[in-house]
Amino acid sequence: MIPFCSAIDTLALLMTGDWAQGWREYEWRRRLPGFPVERLAGPEWDGAPLAGRTLLIHAEQGLGDAIQFARLPAPSHATAGG
């Protein structure tokens, strides 16, 4: 699929509430040349309880997004059983 088209499809899916498919399609961004963040060592969090494990949260978008989402780790921690 053409990356630009995939990005448009992804936004359409998310905007219409198709969260499961939208987030799956959003992973296409990692295949784009010049994607700013390399894969980190270790598995990605799948939403399972953390049970004493550490969750690394990092920004891959711009500063505005980092500021916007900085409020989410505490609720995520509580939801994840931390």
C-alpha positions in Angstrom: 0.0 0.0 0.0 1.2 3.5 -0.7 2.2 5.0 2.7 0.4 8.3 2.2 -2.8 6.4 1.3 -2.4 4.2 4.3 -2.1 7.3 6.5 -5.3 8.7 5.1 -7.1 5.4 5.6 -5.8 5.2 9.2 -7.2 8.6 10.0 -10.5 7.8 8.4 -10.8 4.6 10.5 -9.9 6.3 13.7 -12.3 9.2 13.0 -15.2 6.9 12.4 -14.6 4.9 15.6 -13.1 1.8 14.1 -10.4 1.7 16.8 -9.2 -1.9 16.4 -8.5 -1.6 12.6 -7.4 2.0 12.9 -4.7 1.3 15.4 -3.5 -1.7 13.5 -3.2 0.5 10.4 -1.5 3.2 12.4 1.5 0.8 12.8 2.3 1.5 9.1 4.1 4.7 10.2 6.9 2.5 11.5 7.6 1.3 7.9 8.0 4.7 6.5 11.5 5.8 5.5 12.9 8.2 8.0 10.5 7.2 10.8 12.2 9.0 13.8 12.2 6.3 16.4 13.9 3.0 16.1 12.4 -0.1 17.8 13.4 -0.3 21.4 14.8 -3.5 22.9 12.2 -5.6 24.6 8.6 -6.4 23.9 5.9 -3.7 23.4 3.3 -3.5 26.1 0.2 -5.5 25.1 -2.0 -4.0 27.9 -1.5 -6.9 30.2 -1.0 -6.2 34.0 2.5 -5.1 34.6 2.9 -7.0 37.9 6.2 -5.4 39.0 7.5 -4.8 35.6 8.6 -1.5 34.2 6.8 0.3 31.4 8.9 2.7 29.3 6.9 5.5 27.8 8.6 7.6 25.1 7.6 10.3 22.7 7.7 9.6 18.9 5.7 12.6 17.7 6.3 16.3 18.4 6.6 18.2 21.6 2.9 19.2 21.6 1.9 15.5 21.6 4.4 14.7 24.4 2.9 17.5 26.5 -0.7 16.4 25.7 -0.1 12.8 26.6 2.1 13.4 29.7 -1.0 13.2 31.8 -1.8 9.6 30.9 0.9 7.5 32.6 -0.7 7.7 36.1 -4.1 6.4 34.9 -2.4 3.8 32.6 -0.4 2.6 35.6 -3.6 2.2 37.7 -5.4 0.4 34.8 -2.4 -1.9 34.2 -2.4 -3.2 37.7 0.6 -1.2 38.8 
